Amino acid sequence: MSAVMIVTEAIRHLPGKHVEMLHAAGYEVLYPVKSVLQTENDTIEALQGCVAAIASGEPYTARVLDQLPELKVISRNGVGYDMVDVAAATERGVVVTITPAGNHGAVAEHAMALLLAAARSIVNSATSTRGGLWQRQRTAYIPLRGSTLGIVGLGRIGRSVAMRARAFGMQVMACDELPDAGFARQNEIKLCDLDTLLAASDFVTLHAPMTPRTRGLINSDTLARMKPGSVLVNTARGGLIDEDALLAALQSGHLAAAALDVLASEPPPKDHPLLAMENVIVTPHVASFDTQAREDMAVGAAQNIIDLLSGHWPAVSVVNPDVRAAWQK
């Protein structure tokens, strides 16, 4: 019996349809001994003999793939795949898939939750009240109604955020290399370049993919172009932000606050300077972890594996379609 390894911690012990689907298709379902596979050696050791993995943030480098000759499918439980060497996977005939329709609503809701928490100083207010203080006048809150939200990346998640922001009475701007112009017109979203967006937005939320081109997209130069007193939200990838530059912008008062679900290094060291800032909110990369999204992503990841290993090519979820010719020989 062929084995599928469920690596993703969020769904590893989630009972549900995804495990039943894999069992019904004739696959043994395995789980790694370690809760997180952080190194190449961890990944190699855990996935020995597996034909597929429902993958998380473990590394799939050329070295890892060379040591896992039976691995045929890397099925990401989510939409990010920056830990996969896609070129190496393609060269070795390994299909890489994502679950593009599984988590956009959950991430959009978390982005709005972070935005609201930063604008209303929710964490500081709740903490001080729990500590016995009643500081009603401590903070001048930032209203959402009438303010401008700049969305960097107008894909599924960015569009979901836009819809929610419009419901709060916000004006919405967006930049994207290939924007959905029809969606923008229908929802009164102004499409513009990054510089225009940063200068005009009271809040900026990042929903761009992590690529060599976007790494460090928010740096000392782009932060300086942001509107003074604005708020930065990131639920995409930590590497989009130069964290030293962000720290400086927060310490100087140029930015009012930042709300982050992702960091460049996860988990961060306990003495990470951003964690000590009162105007910074950090959550542990959990934006997609609501119950519905976890189930939808798990089912989608399992279905991608079942489809591919039974000879059916998924319509929209394959990251490296160039492998198809070799795969279907």
DABEL-V447609 format. One record per residue. N is the residue number from 1. RES is the residue in three letters. PHI is phi in degrees with one decimal (* if undefined). Layout:
n:res:phi
N:RES:PHI
N:RES:PHI
This chain:
n:res:phi
1:MET:*
2:SER:-74.5
3:ALA:-113.7
4:VAL:-117.0
5:MET:-97.1
6:ILE:-94.6
7:VAL:-90.8
8:THR:-58.6
9:GLU:-63.2
10:ALA:-64.5
11:ILE:-118.2
12:ARG:-57.5
13:HIS:-118.1
14:LEU:-80.2
15:PRO:-69.3
16:GLY:165.9
17:LYS:-65.2
18:HIS:-61.5
19:VAL:-69.6
20:GLU:-59.8
21:MET:-61.5
22:LEU:-66.9
23:HIS:-62.6
24:ALA:-64.6
25:ALA:-82.7
26:GLY:96.7
27:TYR:-105.5
28:GLU:-79.0
29:VAL:-103.3
30:LEU:-118.2
31:TYR:-132.7
32:PRO:-70.4
33:VAL:-69.6
34:LYS:-79.9
35:SER:-72.3
36:VAL:-134.2
37:LEU:-97.7
38:GLN:-94.8
39:THR:-115.5
40:GLU:-58.4
41:ASN:-63.9
42:ASP:-57.7
43:THR:-67.7
44:ILE:-61.0
45:GLU:-65.0
46:ALA:-70.9
47:LEU:-99.2
48:GLN:-57.1
49:GLY:81.4
50:CYS:-87.1
51:VAL:-90.2
52:ALA:-155.6
53:ALA:-137.7
54:ILE:-84.6
55:ALA:-95.6
56:SER:-119.6
57:GLY:-102.6
58:GLU:-72.9
59:PRO:-79.8
60:TYR:-119.4
61:THR:-90.7
62:ALA:-58.7
63:ARG:-62.6
64:VAL:-61.3
65:LEU:-64.4
66:ASP:-63.9
67:GLN:-90.0
68:LEU:-125.8
69:PRO:-65.0
70:GLU:-85.6
71:LEU:-71.0
72:LYS:-114.2
73:VAL:-137.3
74:ILE:-108.3
75:SER:-104.4
76:ARG:-70.8
77:ASN:-87.9
78:GLY:146.2
79:VAL:-114.1
80:GLY:-84.4
81:TYR:-140.9
82:ASP:-70.5
83:MET:-89.3
84:VAL:-107.2
85:ASP:-78.9
86:VAL:-64.3
87:ALA:-62.8
88:ALA:-65.3
89:ALA:-63.5
90:THR:-62.2
91:GLU:-61.2
92:ARG:-97.3
93:GLY:76.1
94:VAL:-97.6
95:VAL:-85.8
96:VAL:-111.7
97:THR:-126.1
98:ILE:-129.5
99:THR:-120.2
100:PRO:-65.7
101:ALA:-99.8
102:GLY:-88.4
103:ASN:-128.6
104:HIS:-63.4
105:GLY:-66.2
106:ALA:-64.2
107:VAL:-66.8
108:ALA:-61.7
109:GLU:-64.7
110:HIS:-67.8
111:ALA:-60.0
112:MET:-68.2
113:ALA:-62.9
114:LEU:-64.5
115:LEU:-60.4
116:LEU:-63.9
117:ALA:-61.8
118:ALA:-69.7
119:ALA:-65.3
120:ARG:-103.2
121:SER:51.3
122:ILE:-62.8
123:VAL:-64.4
124:ASN:-64.5
125:SER:-64.9
126:ALA:-66.3
127:THR:-66.9
128:SER:-67.9
129:THR:-66.3
130:ARG:-61.3
131:GLY:-83.9
132:GLY:99.3
133:LEU:-96.5
134:TRP:-137.1
135:GLN:-102.7
136:ARG:-70.4
137:GLN:-105.5
138:ARG:-68.4
139:THR:-128.8
140:ALA:-89.8
141:TYR:-72.7
142:ILE:-97.6
143:PRO:-73.5
144:LEU:-83.1
145:ARG:-59.5
146:GLY:82.4
147:SER:-85.7
148:THR:-111.9
149:LEU:-106.5
150:GLY:-102.3
151:ILE:-107.3
152:VAL:-96.7
153:GLY:106.9
154:LEU:-106.0
155:GLY:-84.1
156:ARG:-57.4
157:ILE:-70.0
158:GLY:-58.1
159:ARG:-66.1
160:SER:-64.9
161:VAL:-64.3
162:ALA:-58.4
163:MET:-61.0
164:ARG:-70.3
165:ALA:-64.8
166:ARG:-62.5
167:ALA:-65.7
168:PHE:-86.5
169:GLY:81.2
170:MET:-89.1
171:GLN:-82.1
172:VAL:-122.3
173:MET:-119.4
174:ALA:-151.0
175:CYS:-127.7
176:ASP:-162.9
177:GLU:-65.2
178:LEU:-130.7
179:PRO:-71.7
180:ASP:-84.4
181:ALA:-65.0
182:GLY:-63.9
183:PHE:-61.5
184:ALA:-62.7
185:ARG:-62.7
186:GLN:-62.3
187:ASN:-110.8
188:GLU:55.6
189:ILE:-103.3
190:LYS:-84.0
191:LEU:-87.2
192:CYS:-156.8
193:ASP:-85.5
194:LEU:-62.9
195:ASP:-61.0
196:THR:-62.3
197:LEU:-62.6
198:LEU:-63.5
199:ALA:-71.0
200:ALA:-102.4
201:SER:-92.6
202:ASP:-78.6
203:PHE:-132.3
204:VAL:-124.4
205:THR:-123.2
206:LEU:-98.2
207:HIS:-140.5
208:ALA:-90.4
209:PRO:-72.0
210:MET:-89.5
211:THR:-136.7
212:PRO:-56.5
213:ARG:-74.7
214:THR:-96.1
215:ARG:-59.0
216:GLY:69.3
217:LEU:-56.8
218:ILE:-98.0
219:ASN:-134.0
220:SER:-59.2
221:ASP:-69.3
222:THR:-70.8
223:LEU:-63.0
224:ALA:-64.8
225:ARG:-83.4
226:MET:-70.0
227:LYS:-61.5
228:PRO:-56.7
229:GLY:82.5
230:SER:-84.2
231:VAL:-122.9
232:LEU:-109.8
233:VAL:-121.1
234:ASN:-136.9
235:THR:-119.2
236:ALA:-97.4
237:ARG:-139.7
238:GLY:-61.0
239:GLY:-66.7
240:LEU:-68.9
241:ILE:-115.4
242:ASP:-78.8
243:GLU:-69.4
244:ASP:-64.8
245:ALA:-67.0
246:LEU:-63.2
247:LEU:-57.6
248:ALA:-63.8
249:ALA:-66.2
250:LEU:-74.3
251:GLN:-65.6
252:SER:-76.8
253:GLY:88.2
254:HIS:-62.6
255:LEU:-100.3
256:ALA:-75.5
257:ALA:-166.8
258:ALA:-138.5
259:ALA:-131.3
260:LEU:-127.9
261:ASP:-99.6
262:VAL:-136.8
263:LEU:-133.1
264:ALA:-63.1
265:SER:-123.0
266:GLU:-128.7
267:PRO:-70.0
268:PRO:-77.3
269:PRO:-64.0
270:LYS:-62.4
271:ASP:-97.5
272:HIS:-57.3
273:PRO:-62.0
274:LEU:-65.9
275:LEU:-67.9
276:ALA:-91.6
277:MET:-84.7
278:GLU:-67.2
279:ASN:-97.3
280:VAL:-125.6
281:ILE:-112.1
282:VAL:-127.5
283:THR:-114.9
284:PRO:-87.9
285:HIS:55.3
286:VAL:-121.8
287:ALA:-58.1
288:SER:-96.4
289:PHE:-94.8
290:ASP:-75.6
291:THR:-62.7
292:GLN:-69.3
293:ALA:-64.9
294:ARG:-60.0
295:GLU:-67.6
296:ASP:-62.8
297:MET:-68.0
298:ALA:-62.3
299:VAL:-64.6
300:GLY:-63.6
301:ALA:-65.9
302:ALA:-64.8
303:GLN:-64.9
304:ASN:-59.4
305:ILE:-63.6
306:ILE:-61.4
307:ASP:-60.1
308:LEU:-65.5
309:LEU:-76.2
310:SER:-103.6
311:GLY:93.6
312:HIS:-105.9
313:TRP:-91.5
314:PRO:-60.9
315:ALA:-71.6
316:VAL:-128.9
317:SER:-104.6
318:VAL:-85.0
319:VAL:-79.3
320:ASN:-119.0
321:PRO:-62.8
322:ASP:-64.3
323:VAL:-81.6
324:ARG:-61.0
325:ALA:-59.0
326:ALA:-71.7
327:TRP:-64.0
328:GLN:-94.1
329:LYS:-68.3
